[in-house]
Amino acid sequence: MPHQISKKRLSRTDGHRKALLRNLATSFFKHEKIETTSTKAKEISKVAERLITQAARGDLHSRRIVAAYLTEPKVVAKLCDQIAPSLKGRTGGYTRITKSRVRLGDAAELSILELVR
């Protein structure tokens, strides 16, 4: 029995999972709201919280750390210049997960992940 596993494997290899999380995080910050499966939403929420906290520091090193994770420079600029400063007063809890529906094709439970403003 595996103990102390900090993240879900999402039935993917390490590289595939990392690419999936990077792409979903980029889409999340680009649109500020995404609909995905509940398990993926929980994993993206963890990643997004860390990236927002890092971007809120506001220095060049933090910006480069965020840029190394996200895939689009425009999204990095949006996160560091707009999103993070507007959430700077909060001490965490930047995202909200709301269960939305069940997908018809495979009956997967979908959730909406959005920024808390």
C-alpha positions as CSV (number, residue, x, y, z in Angstrom):
1,M,0.0,0.0,0.0
2,P,1.6,3.3,-1.0
3,H,1.9,5.8,1.8
4,Q,2.6,9.5,1.8
5,I,1.9,10.1,-1.9
6,S,1.5,13.8,-2.4
7,K,0.0,13.8,-5.9
8,K,-2.3,11.8,-8.1
9,R,-0.8,9.9,-11.0
10,L,-3.8,10.6,-13.2
11,S,-3.1,7.3,-15.1
12,R,-0.2,8.9,-17.0
13,T,3.6,8.7,-17.1
14,D,5.6,11.4,-15.3
15,G,6.4,13.4,-18.5
16,H,2.8,13.2,-19.7
17,R,1.4,14.2,-16.3
18,K,3.8,17.2,-16.1
19,A,2.9,18.4,-19.5
20,L,-0.8,18.0,-18.7
21,L,-0.5,20.1,-15.5
22,R,1.5,22.8,-17.2
23,N,-1.0,23.1,-20.1
24,L,-4.0,23.1,-17.7
25,A,-2.3,25.7,-15.5
26,T,-1.6,27.9,-18.5
27,S,-5.2,27.6,-19.7
28,F,-6.5,28.3,-16.2
29,F,-4.5,31.6,-15.9
30,K,-5.4,32.5,-19.4
31,H,-9.1,32.2,-19.0
32,E,-9.3,32.4,-15.2
33,K,-11.8,29.6,-15.2
34,I,-11.7,26.0,-16.6
35,E,-14.0,23.0,-16.6
36,T,-12.2,19.7,-16.1
37,T,-12.6,16.4,-14.2
38,S,-12.7,16.7,-10.4
39,T,-9.4,14.9,-9.8
40,K,-7.6,17.1,-12.3
41,A,-9.1,20.2,-10.8
42,K,-7.8,19.3,-7.4
43,E,-4.3,18.8,-8.8
44,I,-4.4,22.0,-10.8
45,S,-5.6,23.9,-7.7
46,K,-2.5,22.9,-5.8
47,V,-0.2,24.0,-8.7
48,A,-2.1,27.3,-9.2
49,E,-1.9,28.2,-5.5
50,R,1.8,27.7,-5.5
51,L,2.3,29.8,-8.7
52,I,0.1,32.6,-7.5
53,T,2.0,32.7,-4.2
54,Q,5.3,32.7,-6.1
55,A,4.1,35.5,-8.5
56,A,2.9,37.6,-5.6
57,R,6.4,38.1,-4.4
58,G,7.0,40.3,-7.4
59,D,10.7,40.0,-7.9
60,L,12.5,38.9,-11.1
61,H,13.5,35.5,-9.7
62,S,9.9,34.7,-8.9
63,R,8.8,35.8,-12.3
64,R,11.4,33.5,-13.9
65,I,10.2,30.5,-11.8
66,V,6.7,31.1,-13.0
67,A,7.8,31.5,-16.6
68,A,9.7,28.2,-16.4
69,Y,6.5,26.4,-15.5
70,L,3.9,28.1,-17.7
71,T,4.0,27.7,-21.5
72,E,3.0,31.2,-22.8
73,P,4.8,34.5,-22.0
74,K,1.6,36.5,-22.2
75,V,0.0,34.3,-19.5
76,V,3.1,34.8,-17.3
77,A,2.7,38.6,-17.7
78,K,-1.0,38.4,-16.9
79,L,-0.3,36.3,-13.8
80,C,2.5,38.5,-12.5
81,D,1.0,41.9,-13.4
82,Q,-2.7,41.5,-13.0
83,I,-3.8,38.3,-11.1
84,A,-1.2,38.1,-8.3
85,P,-1.3,41.8,-7.3
86,S,-5.1,41.6,-7.1
87,L,-4.9,38.6,-4.7
88,K,-2.0,39.8,-2.7
89,G,-4.1,40.6,0.4
90,R,-5.3,37.0,0.7
91,T,-3.3,34.5,2.7
92,G,-4.2,31.6,0.4
93,G,-7.3,30.0,-1.0
94,Y,-7.0,31.7,-4.4
95,T,-9.0,29.1,-6.2
96,R,-12.5,27.6,-5.9
97,I,-13.7,24.2,-7.1
98,T,-17.4,23.8,-7.9
99,K,-18.8,20.5,-9.0
100,S,-20.7,21.1,-12.2
101,R,-22.0,18.0,-14.0
102,V,-21.4,14.4,-15.2
103,R,-19.9,14.0,-18.6
104,L,-22.2,12.0,-20.9
105,G,-19.5,10.0,-22.7
106,D,-17.8,8.3,-19.8
107,A,-19.8,9.5,-16.7
108,A,-16.8,11.4,-15.3
109,E,-17.6,14.0,-12.7
110,L,-16.7,17.5,-13.9
111,S,-15.8,20.5,-11.9
112,I,-15.3,24.2,-12.6
113,L,-12.0,25.6,-11.2
114,E,-12.0,29.4,-10.9
115,L,-10.1,32.2,-9.3
116,V,-11.5,33.8,-6.2
117,R,-11.7,37.6,-6.5
